[in-house]
Amino acid sequence: MALIRKYFWLGAATVLGLGAVFSFLGVYDTDNLPFYQRYVFWTATMLTGALGTALTGPWVFDRLLPGRNPALQLACVAAIISFPVWLVIGVFEASLTGSWPLNDVPLQYLRTFAVSMIVIGGSYIAARALGLIGGLTPGAASEAAAPSPVPGFLERLPAKYRGAALYAVSSEDHYLRVHTDRGEELILMRLSDAMRELEGADGLQTHRSWWVARDGVAEVARENGRQKIVLKSGVEAPVSRSFAAEVKAAIL
């Protein structure tokens, strides 16, 4: 949600801009309608797609298909959001013609999916090129990789965290806050002991009081000249100067 808030105005501008472009081009046989009707239709359609992407994207990327090919992840998001977008198109068409031919449903959905894939894919490529999204490079895999120490570490937490994805650990006095995809939990432990226990896990120390798992990174950003890591939960982890070079070397 933090990322959605951060890029809200950019997303709003994109929706309005794409609505104008699609209206001008008269896409989907809408060129016979007055421009204002086209604009209302396409802006509503783009808004539906944008909200659907914001809600389903993190779930697909982090839960359903984590670590899979981005093309497959994007196609899955496009397939899901095409349903509500197709519904908006169908309702709009029915309001104009007074009917909604069911025999056209498969073709309408395929056309909606194609447009959704183009818009989502283009937005993803543009966002990566502009550095708006990204993460840390995955660690090199070994054929005889040792078992991850993360599951054992999570045994220290209540049962609901079994099998959770570890995002980060941060020091708070004598306690350690464990950040996961299922929430946060405080345990009595020193960061140095936690890092020793997590040795071999795919992550790195970013600050004297923070250790971050690579899979927990949503983006690496700068604010007021200082580097920071935004976790997939929206929590921001600081990056101190002494660890900046190591973090920078791991950025895509």
FENRAKA-V64339 format. One line per field, one symbol per residue. psi: psi as a letter, one per 30 degrees, with the letter a starting at -180 (. if undefined). burial: I if it has 9 or more other ideal C-beta (glycine too) atoms within 8 Angstrom, else O. A space follows every 50 residues. Layout:
psi = ???
burial = ???
//
This chain:
psi = eeeeeegeeeeeeeeeeeeeeeeefhlhhgfflkeeeeeeeeeeeeeeee eeeeefeeeeefeehkglkeeeeeeeeeeeffeeeeeeeeeeeefefgli jfffeeeeeeeeeeeeeeeeeeeeeeeeefgflaakkklkkkehklkkfe eeeffflleffkglkkelkkkjbglkkkklfgalkkljkkeeeeeefgkf lialkflfgkkkkeffkelklkkhfkklkjlfffkkkljlefgeeeeeff k.
burial = OIIIOOIOOOIOOIIIOIIIOIIOOIOOOIOOIOOOIIIOIIIIIIIIII OIIIOIIIIIIIOOIIOOOOOIIIIIIIOIIIOIIIOIIIOIIIOOOOOO OOOOIOOIIOIIIOIIIOIIIOIIOOIIOOOIIIIIOOOOOOOOOOOOII IOIIOOIOOOIIOIIIIIIIIOOOIIIIIIIOOOIIIOIOIOOIIOIIOO IOIIIIIOOIIIIIIIIIIIOOOOOOIIIIIIIIIIIIIIOOIIOIIOOI IO
//
